[in-house]
Amino acid sequence: MKKTVIGIFAVAAMTFALSSCGEKLLTDAQVQEEIQKGFDAGKAAAESEMATKCDSEFEVRATAEFDRMKTEFANAAAAQPLK
């Protein structure tokens, strides 16, 4: 979300910079295209960050569950008498 807002401000700053240099301003379609590019870039970054976080949390939960089950198995095996 922050990157999207930054992208919008960057487009606005670029528009003002171009106008102050005597350059032609962007058309409405070009402005919308630049805004969409900023939004898409921010969305991709946010999705990537969330996927990385989810993967790392899953790894921690899976390892903890595996260790719990391994301990439970070892305790059950130790409690059974040998034949």
mmCIF file of the N, C-alpha and C atoms, coordinates in Angstrom:
data_MODEL
# 
_entry.id   MODEL 
# 
loop_
_atom_site.group_PDB 
_atom_site.id 
_atom_site.type_symbol 
_atom_site.label_atom_id 
_atom_site.label_alt_id 
_atom_site.label_comp_id 
_atom_site.label_asym_id 
_atom_site.label_entity_id 
_atom_site.label_seq_id 
_atom_site.pdbx_PDB_ins_code 
_atom_site.Cartn_x 
_atom_site.Cartn_y 
_atom_site.Cartn_z 
_atom_site.occupancy 
_atom_site.B_iso_or_equiv 
_atom_site.pdbx_formal_charge 
_atom_site.auth_seq_id 
_atom_site.auth_comp_id 
_atom_site.auth_asym_id 
_atom_site.auth_atom_id 
_atom_site.pdbx_PDB_model_num 
ATOM 1   N N  . MET A 1 1  ? 0.828  -1.172  0.000   1.00 0.00 ? 1  MET A N  1 
ATOM 2   C CA . MET A 1 1  ? 0.000  0.000   0.000   1.00 0.00 ? 1  MET A CA 1 
ATOM 3   C C  . MET A 1 1  ? 0.878  1.244   0.000   1.00 0.00 ? 1  MET A C  1 
ATOM 4   N N  . LYS A 1 2  ? 1.927  1.221   0.806   1.00 0.00 ? 2  LYS A N  1 
ATOM 5   C CA . LYS A 1 2  ? 2.819  2.370   0.861   1.00 0.00 ? 2  LYS A CA 1 
ATOM 6   C C  . LYS A 1 2  ? 3.486  2.608   -0.486  1.00 0.00 ? 2  LYS A C  1 
ATOM 7   N N  . LYS A 1 3  ? 3.854  1.527   -1.148  1.00 0.00 ? 3  LYS A N  1 
ATOM 8   C CA . LYS A 1 3  ? 4.520  1.655   -2.440  1.00 0.00 ? 3  LYS A CA 1 
ATOM 9   C C  . LYS A 1 3  ? 3.576  2.222   -3.486  1.00 0.00 ? 3  LYS A C  1 
ATOM 10  N N  . THR A 1 4  ? 2.296  1.883   -3.386  1.00 0.00 ? 4  THR A N  1 
ATOM 11  C CA . THR A 1 4  ? 1.313  2.426   -4.314  1.00 0.00 ? 4  THR A CA 1 
ATOM 12  C C  . THR A 1 4  ? 1.192  3.924   -4.131  1.00 0.00 ? 4  THR A C  1 
ATOM 13  N N  . VAL A 1 5  ? 1.096  4.342   -2.892  1.00 0.00 ? 5  VAL A N  1 
ATOM 14  C CA . VAL A 1 5  ? 0.993  5.773   -2.606  1.00 0.00 ? 5  VAL A CA 1 
ATOM 15  C C  . VAL A 1 5  ? 2.256  6.495   -3.068  1.00 0.00 ? 5  VAL A C  1 
ATOM 16  N N  . ILE A 1 6  ? 3.396  5.891   -2.816  1.00 0.00 ? 6  ILE A N  1 
ATOM 17  C CA . ILE A 1 6  ? 4.660  6.487   -3.258  1.00 0.00 ? 6  ILE A CA 1 
ATOM 18  C C  . ILE A 1 6  ? 4.687  6.572   -4.783  1.00 0.00 ? 6  ILE A C  1 
ATOM 19  N N  . GLY A 1 7  ? 4.188  5.546   -5.449  1.00 0.00 ? 7  GLY A N  1 
ATOM 20  C CA . GLY A 1 7  ? 4.127  5.556   -6.905  1.00 0.00 ? 7  GLY A CA 1 
ATOM 21  C C  . GLY A 1 7  ? 3.259  6.675   -7.439  1.00 0.00 ? 7  GLY A C  1 
ATOM 22  N N  . ILE A 1 8  ? 2.127  6.895   -6.787  1.00 0.00 ? 8  ILE A N  1 
ATOM 23  C CA . ILE A 1 8  ? 1.232  7.978   -7.194  1.00 0.00 ? 8  ILE A CA 1 
ATOM 24  C C  . ILE A 1 8  ? 1.913  9.324   -6.999  1.00 0.00 ? 8  ILE A C  1 
ATOM 25  N N  . PHE A 1 9  ? 2.572  9.491   -5.868  1.00 0.00 ? 9  PHE A N  1 
ATOM 26  C CA . PHE A 1 9  ? 3.281  10.746  -5.633  1.00 0.00 ? 9  PHE A CA 1 
ATOM 27  C C  . PHE A 1 9  ? 4.435  10.928  -6.616  1.00 0.00 ? 9  PHE A C  1 
ATOM 28  N N  . ALA A 1 10 ? 5.073  9.842   -6.985  1.00 0.00 ? 10 ALA A N  1 
ATOM 29  C CA . ALA A 1 10 ? 6.163  9.928   -7.959  1.00 0.00 ? 10 ALA A CA 1 
ATOM 30  C C  . ALA A 1 10 ? 5.646  10.391  -9.313  1.00 0.00 ? 10 ALA A C  1 
ATOM 31  N N  . VAL A 1 11 ? 4.494  9.871   -9.705  1.00 0.00 ? 11 VAL A N  1 
ATOM 32  C CA . VAL A 1 11 ? 3.891  10.293  -10.974 1.00 0.00 ? 11 VAL A CA 1 
ATOM 33  C C  . VAL A 1 11 ? 3.529  11.772  -10.912 1.00 0.00 ? 11 VAL A C  1 
ATOM 34  N N  . ALA A 1 12 ? 2.952  12.186  -9.797  1.00 0.00 ? 12 ALA A N  1 
ATOM 35  C CA . ALA A 1 12 ? 2.587  13.599  -9.647  1.00 0.00 ? 12 ALA A CA 1 
ATOM 36  C C  . ALA A 1 12 ? 3.832  14.484  -9.683  1.00 0.00 ? 12 ALA A C  1 
ATOM 37  N N  . ALA A 1 13 ? 4.884  14.047  -9.007  1.00 0.00 ? 13 ALA A N  1 
ATOM 38  C CA . ALA A 1 13 ? 6.123  14.827  -8.996  1.00 0.00 ? 13 ALA A CA 1 
ATOM 39  C C  . ALA A 1 13 ? 6.729  14.890  -10.392 1.00 0.00 ? 13 ALA A C  1 
ATOM 40  N N  . MET A 1 14 ? 6.672  13.769  -11.109 1.00 0.00 ? 14 MET A N  1 
ATOM 41  C CA . MET A 1 14 ? 7.206  13.756  -12.464 1.00 0.00 ? 14 MET A CA 1 
ATOM 42  C C  . MET A 1 14 ? 6.407  14.690  -13.370 1.00 0.00 ? 14 MET A C  1 
ATOM 43  N N  . THR A 1 15 ? 5.095  14.719  -13.198 1.00 0.00 ? 15 THR A N  1 
ATOM 44  C CA . THR A 1 15 ? 4.248  15.607  -13.991 1.00 0.00 ? 15 THR A CA 1 
ATOM 45  C C  . THR A 1 15 ? 4.613  17.058  -13.736 1.00 0.00 ? 15 THR A C  1 
ATOM 46  N N  . PHE A 1 16 ? 4.765  17.420  -12.470 1.00 0.00 ? 16 PHE A N  1 
ATOM 47  C CA . PHE A 1 16 ? 5.126  18.797  -12.143 1.00 0.00 ? 16 PHE A CA 1 
ATOM 48  C C  . PHE A 1 16 ? 6.543  19.130  -12.613 1.00 0.00 ? 16 PHE A C  1 
ATOM 49  N N  . ALA A 1 17 ? 7.442  18.165  -12.523 1.00 0.00 ? 17 ALA A N  1 
ATOM 50  C CA . ALA A 1 17 ? 8.814  18.396  -12.978 1.00 0.00 ? 17 ALA A CA 1 
ATOM 51  C C  . ALA A 1 17 ? 8.851  18.639  -14.479 1.00 0.00 ? 17 ALA A C  1 
ATOM 52  N N  . LEU A 1 18 ? 8.081  17.866  -15.207 1.00 0.00 ? 18 LEU A N  1 
ATOM 53  C CA . LEU A 1 18 ? 8.045  18.039  -16.659 1.00 0.00 ? 18 LEU A CA 1 
ATOM 54  C C  . LEU A 1 18 ? 7.422  19.379  -17.043 1.00 0.00 ? 18 LEU A C  1 
ATOM 55  N N  . SER A 1 19 ? 6.399  19.783  -16.308 1.00 0.00 ? 19 SER A N  1 
ATOM 56  C CA . SER A 1 19 ? 5.752  21.051  -16.644 1.00 0.00 ? 19 SER A CA 1 
ATOM 57  C C  . SER A 1 19 ? 6.664  22.234  -16.324 1.00 0.00 ? 19 SER A C  1 
ATOM 58  N N  . SER A 1 20 ? 7.459  22.125  -15.290 1.00 0.00 ? 20 SER A N  1 
ATOM 59  C CA . SER A 1 20 ? 8.338  23.226  -14.941 1.00 0.00 ? 20 SER A CA 1 
ATOM 60  C C  . SER A 1 20 ? 9.527  23.325  -15.887 1.00 0.00 ? 20 SER A C  1 
ATOM 61  N N  . CYS A 1 21 ? 9.837  22.251  -16.600 1.00 0.00 ? 21 CYS A N  1 
ATOM 62  C CA . CYS A 1 21 ? 10.947 22.265  -17.556 1.00 0.00 ? 21 CYS A CA 1 
ATOM 63  C C  . CYS A 1 21 ? 10.486 22.667  -18.951 1.00 0.00 ? 21 CYS A C  1 
ATOM 64  N N  . GLY A 1 22 ? 9.224  22.999  -19.092 1.00 0.00 ? 22 GLY A N  1 
ATOM 65  C CA . GLY A 1 22 ? 8.717  23.347  -20.396 1.00 0.00 ? 22 GLY A CA 1 
ATOM 66  C C  . GLY A 1 22 ? 8.358  22.133  -21.230 1.00 0.00 ? 22 GLY A C  1 
ATOM 67  N N  . GLU A 1 23 ? 8.388  20.949  -20.641 1.00 0.00 ? 23 GLU A N  1 
ATOM 68  C CA . GLU A 1 23 ? 8.033  19.728  -21.348 1.00 0.00 ? 23 GLU A CA 1 
ATOM 69  C C  . GLU A 1 23 ? 6.519  19.597  -21.409 1.00 0.00 ? 23 GLU A C  1 
ATOM 70  N N  . LYS A 1 24 ? 6.073  18.777  -22.321 1.00 0.00 ? 24 LYS A N  1 
ATOM 71  C CA . LYS A 1 24 ? 4.653  18.521  -22.472 1.00 0.00 ? 24 LYS A CA 1 
ATOM 72  C C  . LYS A 1 24 ? 4.172  17.665  -21.299 1.00 0.00 ? 24 LYS A C  1 
ATOM 73  N N  . LEU A 1 25 ? 3.026  17.994  -20.742 1.00 0.00 ? 25 LEU A N  1 
ATOM 74  C CA . LEU A 1 25 ? 2.451  17.209  -19.658 1.00 0.00 ? 25 LEU A CA 1 
ATOM 75  C C  . LEU A 1 25 ? 1.926  15.890  -20.192 1.00 0.00 ? 25 LEU A C  1 
ATOM 76  N N  . LEU A 1 26 ? 1.818  14.924  -19.305 1.00 0.00 ? 26 LEU A N  1 
ATOM 77  C CA . LEU A 1 26 ? 1.280  13.626  -19.689 1.00 0.00 ? 26 LEU A CA 1 
ATOM 78  C C  . LEU A 1 26 ? -0.216 13.744  -19.955 1.00 0.00 ? 26 LEU A C  1 
ATOM 79  N N  . THR A 1 27 ? -0.688 12.914  -20.857 1.00 0.00 ? 27 THR A N  1 
ATOM 80  C CA . THR A 1 27 ? -2.124 12.866  -21.110 1.00 0.00 ? 27 THR A CA 1 
ATOM 81  C C  . THR A 1 27 ? -2.783 12.105  -19.962 1.00 0.00 ? 27 THR A C  1 
ATOM 82  N N  . ASP A 1 28 ? -4.103 12.192  -19.906 1.00 0.00 ? 28 ASP A N  1 
ATOM 83  C CA . ASP A 1 28 ? -4.826 11.458  -18.858 1.00 0.00 ? 28 ASP A CA 1 
ATOM 84  C C  . ASP A 1 28 ? -4.568 9.959   -18.957 1.00 0.00 ? 28 ASP A C  1 
ATOM 85  N N  . ALA A 1 29 ? -4.515 9.441   -20.171 1.00 0.00 ? 29 ALA A N  1 
ATOM 86  C CA . ALA A 1 29 ? -4.264 8.005   -20.360 1.00 0.00 ? 29 ALA A CA 1 
ATOM 87  C C  . ALA A 1 29 ? -2.869 7.629   -19.880 1.00 0.00 ? 29 ALA A C  1 
ATOM 88  N N  . GLN A 1 30 ? -1.885 8.488   -20.142 1.00 0.00 ? 30 GLN A N  1 
ATOM 89  C CA . GLN A 1 30 ? -0.524 8.212   -19.693 1.00 0.00 ? 30 GLN A CA 1 
ATOM 90  C C  . GLN A 1 30 ? -0.429 8.267   -18.174 1.00 0.00 ? 30 GLN A C  1 
ATOM 91  N N  . VAL A 1 31 ? -1.142 9.230   -17.588 1.00 0.00 ? 31 VAL A N  1 
ATOM 92  C CA . VAL A 1 31 ? -1.149 9.331   -16.123 1.00 0.00 ? 31 VAL A CA 1 
ATOM 93  C C  . VAL A 1 31 ? -1.765 8.069   -15.525 1.00 0.00 ? 31 VAL A C  1 
ATOM 94  N N  . GLN A 1 32 ? -2.892 7.629   -16.073 1.00 0.00 ? 32 GLN A N  1 
ATOM 95  C CA . GLN A 1 32 ? -3.547 6.416   -15.570 1.00 0.00 ? 32 GLN A CA 1 
ATOM 96  C C  . GLN A 1 32 ? -2.638 5.195   -15.744 1.00 0.00 ? 32 GLN A C  1 
ATOM 97  N N  . GLU A 1 33 ? -1.912 5.148   -16.853 1.00 0.00 ? 33 GLU A N  1 
ATOM 98  C CA . GLU A 1 33 ? -0.986 4.039   -17.091 1.00 0.00 ? 33 GLU A CA 1 
ATOM 99  C C  . GLU A 1 33 ? 0.135  4.032   -16.060 1.00 0.00 ? 33 GLU A C  1 
ATOM 100 N N  . GLU A 1 34 ? 0.682  5.196   -15.762 1.00 0.00 ? 34 GLU A N  1 
ATOM 101 C CA . GLU A 1 34 ? 1.746  5.285   -14.754 1.00 0.00 ? 34 GLU A CA 1 
ATOM 102 C C  . GLU A 1 34 ? 1.219  4.925   -13.365 1.00 0.00 ? 34 GLU A C  1 
ATOM 103 N N  . ILE A 1 35 ? 0.022  5.360   -13.055 1.00 0.00 ? 35 ILE A N  1 
ATOM 104 C CA . ILE A 1 35 ? -0.578 5.013   -11.763 1.00 0.00 ? 35 ILE A CA 1 
ATOM 105 C C  . ILE A 1 35 ? -0.779 3.511   -11.672 1.00 0.00 ? 35 ILE A C  1 
ATOM 106 N N  . GLN A 1 36 ? -1.277 2.909   -12.766 1.00 0.00 ? 36 GLN A N  1 
ATOM 107 C CA . GLN A 1 36 ? -1.495 1.454   -12.776 1.00 0.00 ? 36 GLN A CA 1 
ATOM 108 C C  . GLN A 1 36 ? -0.175 0.710   -12.620 1.00 0.00 ? 36 GLN A C  1 
ATOM 109 N N  . LYS A 1 37 ? 0.887  1.197   -13.269 1.00 0.00 ? 37 LYS A N  1 
ATOM 110 C CA . LYS A 1 37 ? 2.203  0.566   -13.126 1.00 0.00 ? 37 LYS A CA 1 
ATOM 111 C C  . LYS A 1 37 ? 2.660  0.604   -11.666 1.00 0.00 ? 37 LYS A C  1 
ATOM 112 N N  . GLY A 1 38 ? 2.495  1.757   -11.028 1.00 0.00 ? 38 GLY A N  1 
ATOM 113 C CA . GLY A 1 38 ? 2.875  1.880   -9.619  1.00 0.00 ? 38 GLY A CA 1 
ATOM 114 C C  . GLY A 1 38 ? 2.055  0.963   -8.732  1.00 0.00 ? 38 GLY A C  1 
ATOM 115 N N  . PHE A 1 39 ? 0.748  0.884   -9.011  1.00 0.00 ? 39 PHE A N  1 
ATOM 116 C CA . PHE A 1 39 ? -0.129 0.016   -8.231  1.00 0.00 ? 39 PHE A CA 1 
ATOM 117 C C  . PHE A 1 39 ? 0.271  -1.445  -8.412  1.00 0.00 ? 39 PHE A C  1 
ATOM 118 N N  . ASP A 1 40 ? 0.506  -1.856  -9.670  1.00 0.00 ? 40 ASP A N  1 
ATOM 119 C CA . ASP A 1 40 ? 0.876  -3.248  -9.930  1.00 0.00 ? 40 ASP A CA 1 
ATOM 120 C C  . ASP A 1 40 ? 2.201  -3.608  -9.259  1.00 0.00 ? 40 ASP A C  1 
ATOM 121 N N  . ALA A 1 41 ? 3.147  -2.685  -9.309  1.00 0.00 ? 41 ALA A N  1 
ATOM 122 C CA . ALA A 1 41 ? 4.446  -2.941  -8.672  1.00 0.00 ? 41 ALA A CA 1 
ATOM 123 C C  . ALA A 1 41 ? 4.285  -3.077  -7.156  1.00 0.00 ? 41 ALA A C  1 
ATOM 124 N N  . GLY A 1 42 ? 3.485  -2.205  -6.562  1.00 0.00 ? 42 GLY A N  1 
ATOM 125 C CA . GLY A 1 42 ? 3.244  -2.273  -5.115  1.00 0.00 ? 42 GLY A CA 1 
ATOM 126 C C  . GLY A 1 42 ? 2.505  -3.539  -4.732  1.00 0.00 ? 42 GLY A C  1 
ATOM 127 N N  . LYS A 1 43 ? 1.540  -3.924  -5.544  1.00 0.00 ? 43 LYS A N  1 
ATOM 128 C CA . LYS A 1 43 ? 0.757  -5.135  -5.273  1.00 0.00 ? 43 LYS A CA 1 
ATOM 129 C C  . LYS A 1 43 ? 1.651  -6.365  -5.341  1.00 0.00 ? 43 LYS A C  1 
ATOM 130 N N  . ALA A 1 44 ? 2.502  -6.431  -6.368  1.00 0.00 ? 44 ALA A N  1 
ATOM 131 C CA . ALA A 1 44 ? 3.402  -7.582  -6.509  1.00 0.00 ? 44 ALA A CA 1 
ATOM 132 C C  . ALA A 1 44 ? 4.359  -7.658  -5.325  1.00 0.00 ? 44 ALA A C  1 
ATOM 133 N N  . ALA A 1 45 ? 4.867  -6.507  -4.893  1.00 0.00 ? 45 ALA A N  1 
ATOM 134 C CA . ALA A 1 45 ? 5.788  -6.498  -3.751  1.00 0.00 ? 45 ALA A CA 1 
ATOM 135 C C  . ALA A 1 45 ? 5.078  -6.959  -2.480  1.00 0.00 ? 45 ALA A C  1 
ATOM 136 N N  . ALA A 1 46 ? 3.850  -6.496  -2.275  1.00 0.00 ? 46 ALA A N  1 
ATOM 137 C CA . ALA A 1 46 ? 3.097  -6.890  -1.082  1.00 0.00 ? 46 ALA A CA 1 
ATOM 138 C C  . ALA A 1 46 ? 2.775  -8.382  -1.111  1.00 0.00 ? 46 ALA A C  1 
ATOM 139 N N  . GLU A 1 47 ? 2.378  -8.894  -2.277  1.00 0.00 ? 47 GLU A N  1 
ATOM 140 C CA . GLU A 1 47 ? 2.074  -10.326 -2.384  1.00 0.00 ? 47 GLU A CA 1 
ATOM 141 C C  . GLU A 1 47 ? 3.322  -11.169 -2.141  1.00 0.00 ? 47 GLU A C  1 
ATOM 142 N N  . SER A 1 48 ? 4.440  -10.729 -2.661  1.00 0.00 ? 48 SER A N  1 
ATOM 143 C CA . SER A 1 48 ? 5.695  -11.452 -2.463  1.00 0.00 ? 48 SER A CA 1 
ATOM 144 C C  . SER A 1 48 ? 6.085  -11.460 -0.991  1.00 0.00 ? 48 SER A C  1 
ATOM 145 N N  . GLU A 1 49 ? 5.929  -10.325 -0.336  1.00 0.00 ? 49 GLU A N  1 
ATOM 146 C CA . GLU A 1 49 ? 6.263  -10.231 1.087   1.00 0.00 ? 49 GLU A CA 1 
ATOM 147 C C  . GLU A 1 49 ? 5.372  -11.146 1.916   1.00 0.00 ? 49 GLU A C  1 
ATOM 148 N N  . MET A 1 50 ? 4.077  -11.156 1.623   1.00 0.00 ? 50 MET A N  1 
ATOM 149 C CA . MET A 1 50 ? 3.150  -11.997 2.370   1.00 0.00 ? 50 MET A CA 1 
ATOM 150 C C  . MET A 1 50 ? 3.424  -13.478 2.103   1.00 0.00 ? 50 MET A C  1 
ATOM 151 N N  . ALA A 1 51 ? 3.760  -13.842 0.872   1.00 0.00 ? 51 ALA A N  1 
ATOM 152 C CA . ALA A 1 51 ? 4.060  -15.235 0.559   1.00 0.00 ? 51 ALA A CA 1 
ATOM 153 C C  . ALA A 1 51 ? 5.300  -15.699 1.312   1.00 0.00 ? 51 ALA A C  1 
ATOM 154 N N  . THR A 1 52 ? 6.310  -14.845 1.377   1.00 0.00 ? 52 THR A N  1 
ATOM 155 C CA . THR A 1 52 ? 7.538  -15.180 2.105   1.00 0.00 ? 52 THR A CA 1 
ATOM 156 C C  . THR A 1 52 ? 7.241  -15.363 3.586   1.00 0.00 ? 52 THR A C  1 
ATOM 157 N N  . LYS A 1 53 ? 6.446  -14.461 4.144   1.00 0.00 ? 53 LYS A N  1 
ATOM 158 C CA . LYS A 1 53 ? 6.087  -14.547 5.564   1.00 0.00 ? 53 LYS A CA 1 
ATOM 159 C C  . LYS A 1 53 ? 5.292  -15.824 5.837   1.00 0.00 ? 53 LYS A C  1 
ATOM 160 N N  . CYS A 1 54 ? 4.341  -16.113 4.965   1.00 0.00 ? 54 CYS A N  1 
ATOM 161 C CA . CYS A 1 54 ? 3.508  -17.310 5.143   1.00 0.00 ? 54 CYS A CA 1 
ATOM 162 C C  . CYS A 1 54 ? 4.357  -18.572 5.061   1.00 0.00 ? 54 CYS A C  1 
ATOM 163 N N  . ASP A 1 55 ? 5.267  -18.617 4.089   1.00 0.00 ? 55 ASP A N  1 
ATOM 164 C CA . ASP A 1 55 ? 6.134  -19.787 3.939   1.00 0.00 ? 55 ASP A CA 1 
ATOM 165 C C  . ASP A 1 55 ? 7.002  -20.001 5.173   1.00 0.00 ? 55 ASP A C  1 
ATOM 166 N N  . SER A 1 56 ? 7.553  -18.921 5.722   1.00 0.00 ? 56 SER A N  1 
ATOM 167 C CA . SER A 1 56 ? 8.417  -19.066 6.891   1.00 0.00 ? 56 SER A CA 1 
ATOM 168 C C  . SER A 1 56 ? 7.604  -19.489 8.117   1.00 0.00 ? 56 SER A C  1 
ATOM 169 N N  . GLU A 1 57 ? 6.396  -18.939 8.264   1.00 0.00 ? 57 GLU A N  1 
ATOM 170 C CA . GLU A 1 57 ? 5.553  -19.339 9.390   1.00 0.00 ? 57 GLU A CA 1 
ATOM 171 C C  . GLU A 1 57 ? 5.132  -20.798 9.260   1.00 0.00 ? 57 GLU A C  1 
ATOM 172 N N  . PHE A 1 58 ? 4.830  -21.232 8.041   1.00 0.00 ? 58 PHE A N  1 
ATOM 173 C CA . PHE A 1 58 ? 4.455  -22.623 7.829   1.00 0.00 ? 58 PHE A CA 1 
ATOM 174 C C  . PHE A 1 58 ? 5.607  -23.543 8.196   1.00 0.00 ? 58 PHE A C  1 
ATOM 175 N N  . GLU A 1 59 ? 6.815  -23.177 7.801   1.00 0.00 ? 59 GLU A N  1 
ATOM 176 C CA . GLU A 1 59 ? 7.994  -23.992 8.098   1.00 0.00 ? 59 GLU A CA 1 
ATOM 177 C C  . GLU A 1 59 ? 8.164  -24.149 9.612   1.00 0.00 ? 59 GLU A C  1 
ATOM 178 N N  . VAL A 1 60 ? 7.970  -23.071 10.350  1.00 0.00 ? 60 VAL A N  1 
ATOM 179 C CA . VAL A 1 60 ? 8.095  -23.119 11.813  1.00 0.00 ? 60 VAL A CA 1 
ATOM 180 C C  . VAL A 1 60 ? 7.019  -24.034 12.399  1.00 0.00 ? 60 VAL A C  1 
ATOM 181 N N  . ARG A 1 61 ? 5.772  -23.874 11.947  1.00 0.00 ? 61 ARG A N  1 
ATOM 182 C CA . ARG A 1 61 ? 4.680  -24.701 12.475  1.00 0.00 ? 61 ARG A CA 1 
ATOM 183 C C  . ARG A 1 61 ? 4.883  -26.175 12.128  1.00 0.00 ? 61 ARG A C  1 
ATOM 184 N N  . ALA A 1 62 ? 5.302  -26.452 10.896  1.00 0.00 ? 62 ALA A N  1 
ATOM 185 C CA . ALA A 1 62 ? 5.497  -27.836 10.473  1.00 0.00 ? 62 ALA A CA 1 
ATOM 186 C C  . ALA A 1 62 ? 6.634  -28.497 11.262  1.00 0.00 ? 62 ALA A C  1 
ATOM 187 N N  . THR A 1 63 ? 7.719  -27.768 11.477  1.00 0.00 ? 63 THR A N  1 
ATOM 188 C CA . THR A 1 63 ? 8.844  -28.302 12.242  1.00 0.00 ? 63 THR A CA 1 
ATOM 189 C C  . THR A 1 63 ? 8.432  -28.568 13.689  1.00 0.00 ? 63 THR A C  1 
ATOM 190 N N  . ALA A 1 64 ? 7.679  -27.649 14.274  1.00 0.00 ? 64 ALA A N  1 
ATOM 191 C CA . ALA A 1 64 ? 7.227  -27.829 15.655  1.00 0.00 ? 64 ALA A CA 1 
ATOM 192 C C  . ALA A 1 64 ? 6.311  -29.053 15.767  1.00 0.00 ? 64 ALA A C  1 
ATOM 193 N N  . GLU A 1 65 ? 5.405  -29.226 14.808  1.00 0.00 ? 65 GLU A N  1 
ATOM 194 C CA . GLU A 1 65 ? 4.494  -30.374 14.837  1.00 0.00 ? 65 GLU A CA 1 
ATOM 195 C C  . GLU A 1 65 ? 5.275  -31.680 14.645  1.00 0.00 ? 65 GLU A C  1 
ATOM 196 N N  . PHE A 1 66 ? 6.249  -31.676 13.739  1.00 0.00 ? 66 PHE A N  1 
ATOM 197 C CA . PHE A 1 66 ? 7.072  -32.872 13.523  1.00 0.00 ? 66 PHE A CA 1 
ATOM 198 C C  . PHE A 1 66 ? 7.832  -33.234 14.794  1.00 0.00 ? 66 PHE A C  1 
ATOM 199 N N  . ASP A 1 67 ? 8.428  -32.249 15.448  1.00 0.00 ? 67 ASP A N  1 
ATOM 200 C CA . ASP A 1 67 ? 9.171  -32.510 16.681  1.00 0.00 ? 67 ASP A CA 1 
ATOM 201 C C  . ASP A 1 67 ? 8.249  -33.042 17.772  1.00 0.00 ? 67 ASP A C  1 
ATOM 202 N N  . ARG A 1 68 ? 7.025  -32.491 17.865  1.00 0.00 ? 68 ARG A N  1 
ATOM 203 C CA . ARG A 1 68 ? 6.059  -32.966 18.857  1.00 0.00 ? 68 ARG A CA 1 
ATOM 204 C C  . ARG A 1 68 ? 5.701  -34.420 18.594  1.00 0.00 ? 68 ARG A C  1 
ATOM 205 N N  . MET A 1 69 ? 5.432  -34.751 17.331  1.00 0.00 ? 69 MET A N  1 
ATOM 206 C CA . MET A 1 69 ? 5.056  -36.120 16.988  1.00 0.00 ? 69 MET A CA 1 
ATOM 207 C C  . MET A 1 69 ? 6.223  -37.084 17.213  1.00 0.00 ? 69 MET A C  1 
ATOM 208 N N  . LYS A 1 70 ? 7.436  -36.650 16.923  1.00 0.00 ? 70 LYS A N  1 
ATOM 209 C CA . LYS A 1 70 ? 8.615  -37.488 17.128  1.00 0.00 ? 70 LYS A CA 1 
ATOM 210 C C  . LYS A 1 70 ? 8.795  -37.768 18.616  1.00 0.00 ? 70 LYS A C  1 
ATOM 211 N N  . THR A 1 71 ? 8.614  -36.770 19.458  1.00 0.00 ? 71 THR A N  1 
ATOM 212 C CA . THR A 1 71 ? 8.727  -36.945 20.903  1.00 0.00 ? 71 THR A CA 1 
ATOM 213 C C  . THR A 1 71 ? 7.632  -37.874 21.417  1.00 0.00 ? 71 THR A C  1 
ATOM 214 N N  . GLU A 1 72 ? 6.419  -37.684 20.908  1.00 0.00 ? 72 GLU A N  1 
ATOM 215 C CA . GLU A 1 72 ? 5.289  -38.524 21.305  1.00 0.00 ? 72 GLU A CA 1 
ATOM 216 C C  . GLU A 1 72 ? 5.551  -39.981 20.931  1.00 0.00 ? 72 GLU A C  1 
ATOM 217 N N  . PHE A 1 73 ? 6.090  -40.218 19.755  1.00 0.00 ? 73 PHE A N  1 
ATOM 218 C CA . PHE A 1 73 ? 6.420  -41.576 19.316  1.00 0.00 ? 73 PHE A CA 1 
ATOM 219 C C  . PHE A 1 73 ? 7.498  -42.186 20.198  1.00 0.00 ? 73 PHE A C  1 
ATOM 220 N N  . ALA A 1 74 ? 8.527  -41.394 20.510  1.00 0.00 ? 74 ALA A N  1 
ATOM 221 C CA . ALA A 1 74 ? 9.610  -41.894 21.342  1.00 0.00 ? 74 ALA A CA 1 
ATOM 222 C C  . ALA A 1 74 ? 9.103  -42.248 22.736  1.00 0.00 ? 74 ALA A C  1 
ATOM 223 N N  . ASN A 1 75 ? 8.220  -41.413 23.284  1.00 0.00 ? 75 ASN A N  1 
ATOM 224 C CA . ASN A 1 75 ? 7.648  -41.682 24.606  1.00 0.00 ? 75 ASN A CA 1 
ATOM 225 C C  . ASN A 1 75 ? 6.776  -42.940 24.578  1.00 0.00 ? 75 ASN A C  1 
ATOM 226 N N  . ALA A 1 76 ? 5.996  -43.125 23.505  1.00 0.00 ? 76 ALA A N  1 
ATOM 227 C CA . ALA A 1 76 ? 5.145  -44.306 23.393  1.00 0.00 ? 76 ALA A CA 1 
ATOM 228 C C  . ALA A 1 76 ? 6.006  -45.563 23.239  1.00 0.00 ? 76 ALA A C  1 
ATOM 229 N N  . ALA A 1 77 ? 7.073  -45.467 22.487  1.00 0.00 ? 77 ALA A N  1 
ATOM 230 C CA . ALA A 1 77 ? 7.945  -46.621 22.284  1.00 0.00 ? 77 ALA A CA 1 
ATOM 231 C C  . ALA A 1 77 ? 8.658  -46.990 23.588  1.00 0.00 ? 77 ALA A C  1 
ATOM 232 N N  . ALA A 1 78 ? 9.012  -46.008 24.381  1.00 0.00 ? 78 ALA A N  1 
ATOM 233 C CA . ALA A 1 78 ? 9.705  -46.268 25.643  1.00 0.00 ? 78 ALA A CA 1 
ATOM 234 C C  . ALA A 1 78 ? 8.734  -46.852 26.670  1.00 0.00 ? 78 ALA A C  1 
ATOM 235 N N  . ALA A 1 79 ? 7.446  -46.524 26.569  1.00 0.00 ? 79 ALA A N  1 
ATOM 236 C CA . ALA A 1 79 ? 6.470  -47.011 27.537  1.00 0.00 ? 79 ALA A CA 1 
ATOM 237 C C  . ALA A 1 79 ? 6.050  -48.465 27.271  1.00 0.00 ? 79 ALA A C  1 
ATOM 238 N N  . GLN A 1 80 ? 6.230  -48.933 26.064  1.00 0.00 ? 80 GLN A N  1 
ATOM 239 C CA . GLN A 1 80 ? 5.836  -50.314 25.745  1.00 0.00 ? 80 GLN A CA 1 
ATOM 240 C C  . GLN A 1 80 ? 6.934  -51.266 26.204  1.00 0.00 ? 80 GLN A C  1 
ATOM 241 N N  . PRO A 1 81 ? 6.546  -52.373 26.825  1.00 0.00 ? 81 PRO A N  1 
ATOM 242 C CA . PRO A 1 81 ? 7.562  -53.363 27.265  1.00 0.00 ? 81 PRO A CA 1 
ATOM 243 C C  . PRO A 1 81 ? 8.132  -54.107 26.065  1.00 0.00 ? 81 PRO A C  1 
ATOM 244 N N  . LEU A 1 82 ? 9.383  -54.500 26.189  1.00 0.00 ? 82 LEU A N  1 
ATOM 245 C CA . LEU A 1 82 ? 10.039 -55.273 25.139  1.00 0.00 ? 82 LEU A CA 1 
ATOM 246 C C  . LEU A 1 82 ? 9.550  -56.705 25.174  1.00 0.00 ? 82 LEU A C  1 
ATOM 247 N N  . LYS A 1 83 ? 9.417  -57.343 24.032  1.00 0.00 ? 83 LYS A N  1 
ATOM 248 C CA . LYS A 1 83 ? 8.961  -58.737 23.977  1.00 0.00 ? 83 LYS A CA 1 
ATOM 249 C C  . LYS A 1 83 ? 10.101 -59.656 23.731  1.00 0.00 ? 83 LYS A C  1 
# 
